[in-house]
């Protein structure tokens, strides 16, 4: 987002990924329990817990017309418009600022220069005020301009980006809150019913202690000061139109805040769909879902919606049928979807042990859940390696083959693995070896793949 902390997150991103996947449509009590657990966990060093893309629950946004109508009522926007009207045309400093910040504060009833500076940045960056040759004058969006809804929402998007960017220069008055503001807002987006102040404080304290290796005396001082600092930060974010108080008394995103945070998440490459965007996936069949995910035309949230519309057993049975007779790419997709299911899907996965192309996946699925299953030999694991890499041969995915190969066999000697692949008995073995020979960045691996492909062909 516009401001991501450099010294740790309120909620570790790996944990946030787990959080948004687990919350779903659970009760408020269940959500609170998950959040409490997240807030007390430390940093995770596992490879999957990096700053990669997250998948957020689908949200219901207010209509654009309703959102646009609310923009001009945001206190920050009202004051920025008042400042633009007050400024009119006048000289500014070489830095593009008003020469006497106390004058507009006094005449407009603003609390001080810090608030004035925030309003000035917003007014200038959103083109309410234009500065040319040392003179400020009304810009294209100066009052009394009343732009159409699409323009107003674009204007609002710019306002929120300006606000969040100010976290680099003490937006809220709390350095710790500023440093974790983006993650805090993302978590509020995932739990749009609201988060308690105690949960937010606990998360910030834990993150600060782990990331900064703070001494006990520092933590005691921060624990005493943070509740007051957080309250002031929430008040400012309320003034900015981003946060409000829920009927239960919990801080939560406003409808405009939900819209703006989602825009920021999308810019960062996260999966943040609306309920309307994913609702269509509930009614499609398993083949359509698998094809959409395989072709990357469906986001991970589509899988969540599809699974929610079926029992685990019914969903697994549909998916296994496709994987048993499908391509390697379809099996890879089905495998990833099946990972979302728990032991309730055991029956169709146990039936899949009779399918030649699927039994190894089913056995692995059962083993992971501590359910009885056949043991997988080294040859079986090699077959799965070939099958997973074979999924990379579909259009548009071959460039990932080196990364996938490294992830599949961490710590293994790739040359030895390739020799075993040539004897795997997989129908796509030669295609996979040719792909490795052509695209793997390590010359030794590429050479071994060429030799193994020749041996496989001779067989």
Secondary structure, DSSP 8 states (H G I E B T S, - for coil): -----SS--SS-HHHHHHHHHHHTT--HHHHHHHHHHHHH-----STT-SS---B---B----HHHHHHHHTTSHHHHHHHHHHHHH-SEE--TTSS-S-HHHHHHHHT-S-HHHHHHHHHHHHHTTSEEEETTEEEE-TT-TT----HHHHHHHHHHHHHHHHHGGGG-SSS-HHHHHTHHHHHHHHHHTTT-B-HHHHHHHHHHHHHHHHT--HHHHHHHHHHHHHHHHHHHHHHHHTTSEEE-TTS-EEE-HHHHHHHHHHHHHTT-B--BHHHHHGGGGS-HHHHHHHHHTT-S-HHHHHHHHHTS-HHHHHHHHHHHHHHS-HHHHHHHHHHHTT--GGGHHHHHHGGG-TTTHHHHHHHHHHTT-------HHHHHHHHHHHHHGGGSTT-GGGHHHHHHHHTTTS-HHHHHHHHTTS--TTHHHHHHHHHHH-S-HHHHHHHHHHHHHHHH-
